[in-house]
Amino acid sequence: MRYLTIASLNTFGGVINLVDLAQRYKTIANYFENKKVDIINFQEVFTYYHLYLLNKWLKNSYPFCTFQYSYLGPKGGLVTFTKVQTTKHYASYTRNFSTATKGSKLEFLTQRGILISKLKDLNITILNTHLTAVLNNDWSKDSIYFYELMSEVKQFQKVVRNNKNSKVLIASGDFNIAKDSVLYQKLINIPTLYDPFKKDILPTRHQHFSKLKRKTNCVDYIFIIGNTSLYKGEKKKYIFTRKTQLQNGNVDYISDHMGIYLRIHLGGKASS
């Protein structure tokens, strides 16, 4: 395999119209059916009905669907679709249930964590994750979310270290950490980690859905971790950046998040 392409998308968001859920998922599936993408990391696939919809329309092009079973749906809302067979493991975040998350039924039921998929015979590991949401857009050390996120960052880094024998490790998802924060600097403090989107300032959460006056932030990432002689982050782009016409005629955003896409050339030095 010379090239590897990956996309990541938070599919739902707490503000999405449930009436249009099937239409939105159909549109998402149609997009990937017509694109050369090898791996899709989805977040917020909360129920088995969500999963059924995606799998129904993606299974022809993506025969391998990886997730961890839980009571209501895929654990952590994390699902990875691939064109090649994978083995999987799930690492749950140990929750502190600070003031920010105490009593949250969603936090309890979804069991946030990291879905770890290893591409068979390729020695490539894919991480799909979703960290605690920051509802007040405050990532400072005084934020009620700061220490919860810091704990998750450390656990994420531990999973990366535990998979360091992989030729290349690719991590993506809704990290819920702003790029201009101390938490982001802590997050990327991993030897050989490369962020192809590091210099981009485009927010990945649509301002349209924010109830706050503060500008939304870039919180979704794709990271490559490995010896730079083994890969090159070659092409990147944002997807679902605008409102889209659904098959029922409604026009709206697919999700409250944009998606991100990266094509990786396996071999060569990482671009700057």
C-alpha positions as CSV (number, residue, x, y, z in Angstrom):
1,M,0.0,0.0,0.0
2,R,1.6,3.2,-1.1
3,Y,-1.0,5.7,0.1
4,L,-3.3,5.6,3.1
5,T,-6.3,8.0,3.3
6,I,-8.2,8.8,6.5
7,A,-11.2,11.0,7.4
8,S,-12.6,11.8,10.8
9,L,-16.1,13.2,11.6
10,N,-18.2,13.8,14.6
11,T,-21.5,12.8,13.1
12,F,-24.2,13.9,15.5
13,G,-23.8,16.9,17.9
14,G,-26.3,17.7,20.5
15,V,-28.2,20.1,18.3
16,I,-28.9,17.9,15.3
17,N,-32.6,17.4,14.2
18,L,-33.4,13.8,14.8
19,V,-36.1,13.8,12.1
20,D,-33.3,14.3,9.5
21,L,-30.9,11.7,11.1
22,A,-31.4,9.1,8.4
23,Q,-31.1,11.7,5.6
24,R,-27.9,13.1,7.2
25,Y,-26.3,9.7,7.5
26,K,-27.3,8.8,4.0
27,T,-25.6,12.0,2.7
28,I,-22.5,11.2,4.8
29,A,-22.4,7.6,3.4
30,N,-22.9,8.8,-0.2
31,Y,-20.0,11.2,0.2
32,F,-17.6,8.5,1.2
33,E,-18.9,6.0,-1.3
34,N,-17.7,8.4,-4.0
35,K,-14.3,9.2,-2.4
36,K,-11.1,7.3,-2.2
37,V,-10.9,7.1,1.6
38,D,-9.4,4.0,3.2
39,I,-10.4,4.7,6.8
40,I,-13.2,6.6,8.4
41,N,-13.2,7.4,12.1
42,F,-16.7,8.5,13.3
43,Q,-17.6,9.9,16.7
44,E,-21.0,10.3,18.4
45,V,-22.5,7.2,16.8
46,F,-24.5,6.8,20.0
47,T,-27.0,4.0,19.3
48,Y,-27.2,0.8,17.3
49,Y,-29.7,2.5,15.1
50,H,-27.1,5.1,14.2
51,L,-24.7,2.3,13.5
52,Y,-27.3,0.4,11.4
53,L,-27.8,3.5,9.2
54,L,-24.1,4.0,8.5
55,N,-23.4,0.3,8.0
56,K,-26.4,-0.1,5.7
57,W,-25.0,2.4,3.2
58,L,-21.3,1.9,3.7
59,K,-20.9,-1.8,3.8
60,N,-20.3,-2.3,0.1
61,S,-17.3,-0.1,0.0
62,Y,-16.3,-0.5,3.7
63,P,-16.9,-4.2,4.6
64,F,-15.1,-3.9,7.9
65,C,-16.8,-2.0,10.7
66,T,-15.0,-1.8,14.1
67,F,-16.5,-0.8,17.4
68,Q,-16.8,-2.0,21.0
69,Y,-20.1,-3.3,22.1
70,S,-21.9,-1.6,25.0
71,Y,-25.5,-1.5,26.3
72,L,-27.0,1.3,24.1
73,G,-24.7,1.4,21.2
74,P,-21.0,1.5,20.2
75,K,-18.9,2.3,23.2
76,G,-17.9,5.9,23.4
77,G,-19.9,6.5,20.2
78,L,-16.8,5.5,18.3
79,V,-16.9,3.6,15.0
80,T,-14.2,2.9,12.5
81,F,-14.9,1.8,8.9
82,T,-12.1,0.3,6.8
83,K,-11.5,-1.5,3.5
84,V,-9.1,-3.9,5.1
85,Q,-9.6,-6.2,8.1
86,T,-8.6,-5.0,11.5
87,T,-8.1,-6.3,15.0
88,K,-9.5,-4.0,17.8
89,H,-9.1,-3.0,21.4
90,Y,-10.9,-0.4,23.5
91,A,-9.3,1.7,26.2
92,S,-11.8,3.5,28.4
93,Y,-10.9,6.9,29.9
94,T,-10.8,6.7,33.7
95,R,-13.2,9.5,34.6
96,N,-12.7,11.8,37.6
97,F,-16.2,13.1,37.4
98,S,-15.2,16.6,38.3
99,T,-17.7,19.5,38.8
100,A,-17.9,19.7,35.0
101,T,-19.1,16.1,34.5
102,K,-20.6,15.1,37.8
103,G,-24.1,13.8,37.4
104,S,-24.0,13.7,33.5
105,K,-25.9,10.7,32.3
106,L,-24.4,11.1,28.8
107,E,-20.8,11.0,30.2
108,F,-21.8,7.9,32.2
109,L,-23.5,6.0,29.4
110,T,-21.2,6.7,26.5
111,Q,-18.0,5.7,28.4
112,R,-15.6,7.8,26.4
113,G,-12.3,6.3,25.4
114,I,-10.1,5.3,22.5
115,L,-11.0,2.7,19.9
116,I,-7.8,1.1,18.8
117,S,-7.8,-0.7,15.4
118,K,-4.7,-2.4,13.9
119,L,-4.8,-2.8,10.1
120,K,-4.1,-6.5,9.4
121,D,-0.7,-7.3,7.9
122,L,0.3,-3.5,7.6
123,N,1.6,-2.8,11.1
124,I,-0.4,0.4,11.2
125,T,-2.5,1.4,14.2
126,I,-5.5,3.7,14.0
127,L,-6.8,5.5,17.1
128,N,-10.3,7.0,17.2
129,T,-11.2,9.1,20.2
130,H,-13.6,11.7,21.7
131,L,-12.6,13.7,24.8
132,T,-14.8,15.6,27.2
133,A,-16.8,18.4,25.7
134,V,-16.0,22.0,26.9
135,L,-19.4,23.6,26.9
136,N,-18.1,27.1,27.9
137,N,-15.2,27.4,25.4
138,D,-12.8,27.9,28.3
139,W,-9.6,25.8,28.1
140,S,-7.6,27.8,30.7
141,K,-6.2,26.4,33.8
142,D,-9.1,28.0,35.7
143,S,-11.7,26.1,33.6
144,I,-13.8,23.5,35.3
145,Y,-12.9,21.2,32.5
146,F,-9.2,21.6,32.6
147,Y,-8.2,18.8,34.9
148,E,-10.6,16.3,33.4
149,L,-9.1,17.0,30.0
150,M,-5.6,16.9,31.3
151,S,-6.3,13.4,32.7
152,E,-7.6,12.2,29.4
153,V,-4.6,13.7,27.5
154,K,-2.3,11.7,29.8
155,Q,-4.3,8.5,29.2
156,F,-4.3,9.1,25.4
157,Q,-0.5,9.5,25.5
158,K,-0.2,6.3,27.5
159,V,-2.2,4.4,24.8
160,V,0.2,5.9,22.2
161,R,3.2,4.7,24.1
162,N,1.7,1.2,24.5
163,N,1.4,1.0,20.7
164,K,4.8,2.4,19.8
165,N,5.8,-0.8,18.0
166,S,3.5,0.1,15.2
167,K,5.2,1.2,12.0
168,V,2.9,4.2,11.9
169,L,0.2,5.3,14.3
170,I,-2.6,7.6,13.2
171,A,-4.9,9.2,15.7
172,S,-8.0,11.2,14.9
173,G,-11.2,12.4,16.5
174,D,-13.0,15.1,18.3
175,F,-10.4,16.0,20.9
176,N,-12.4,19.0,22.2
177,I,-9.2,20.9,22.8
178,A,-8.6,24.3,21.2
179,K,-5.4,24.7,19.3
180,D,-4.4,28.0,21.2
181,S,-4.6,26.3,24.6
182,V,-2.0,24.9,27.0
183,L,-3.9,21.6,26.7
184,Y,-3.1,21.4,23.0
185,Q,0.6,21.8,23.7
186,K,0.3,19.1,26.3
187,L,-1.6,16.9,23.9
188,I,1.0,17.1,21.1
189,N,3.9,16.6,23.5
190,I,4.6,13.1,22.1
191,P,7.9,12.2,20.5
192,T,7.6,11.9,16.7
193,L,4.0,13.3,16.7
194,Y,3.2,15.4,13.6
195,D,0.1,17.5,13.2
196,P,-0.6,18.2,9.5
197,F,-3.2,20.8,10.5
198,K,-1.1,22.6,13.1
199,K,-0.8,25.9,11.2
200,D,-4.5,26.0,10.2
201,I,-6.8,28.3,12.1
202,L,-10.2,27.2,10.6
203,P,-12.6,26.2,13.4
204,T,-13.9,22.7,13.0
205,R,-17.1,23.3,14.9
206,H,-19.6,25.5,13.1
207,Q,-20.3,28.9,14.7
208,H,-23.9,28.5,13.7
209,F,-24.4,26.0,16.6
210,S,-22.6,27.9,19.3
211,K,-24.8,29.5,22.0
212,L,-21.8,31.6,23.1
213,K,-20.6,34.8,21.6
214,R,-17.0,33.5,21.6
215,K,-15.6,32.3,18.3
216,T,-15.7,28.5,17.9
217,N,-12.3,26.7,17.7
218,C,-10.5,24.0,15.9
219,V,-11.0,20.9,18.1
220,D,-10.8,18.0,15.6
221,Y,-7.5,16.6,14.6
222,I,-5.6,13.9,12.7
223,F,-2.1,13.2,14.1
224,I,0.6,11.0,12.7
225,I,3.0,9.4,15.1
226,G,6.1,7.5,13.9
227,N,9.5,7.8,12.2
228,T,9.3,10.5,9.6
229,S,11.2,8.3,7.2
230,L,8.2,6.1,6.9
231,Y,5.5,8.6,5.8
232,K,4.6,11.9,4.4
233,G,1.4,13.8,5.2
234,E,0.7,14.7,1.6
235,K,-2.8,16.1,1.2
236,K,-5.3,17.6,3.7
237,K,-8.6,19.2,3.6
238,Y,-11.8,20.0,5.5
239,I,-15.1,18.3,4.5
240,F,-18.8,19.2,5.2
241,T,-17.8,22.8,5.6
242,R,-21.1,24.2,4.3
243,K,-24.8,23.4,4.4
244,T,-25.8,20.5,2.3
245,Q,-29.0,19.6,0.5
246,L,-30.4,16.3,1.9
247,Q,-32.4,13.9,-0.1
248,N,-35.6,15.0,1.5
249,G,-35.0,18.6,0.2
250,N,-33.9,20.1,3.5
251,V,-30.8,22.1,3.5
252,D,-28.6,22.1,6.7
253,Y,-25.2,21.2,8.1
254,I,-24.5,17.5,8.2
255,S,-23.3,17.9,11.8
256,D,-22.2,20.7,14.2
257,H,-18.7,19.7,13.3
258,M,-16.8,19.8,10.0
259,G,-14.9,16.7,9.0
260,I,-11.2,16.4,8.2
261,Y,-9.3,14.4,5.7
262,L,-5.7,13.4,5.2
263,R,-3.8,11.4,2.5
264,I,-0.6,9.9,3.7
265,H,2.2,8.7,1.5
266,L,3.9,5.7,3.2
267,G,7.5,6.5,2.6
268,G,9.4,9.7,2.6
269,K,9.8,12.6,5.0
270,A,7.0,14.4,6.7
271,S,6.1,17.7,5.1
272,S,6.2,20.9,7.2
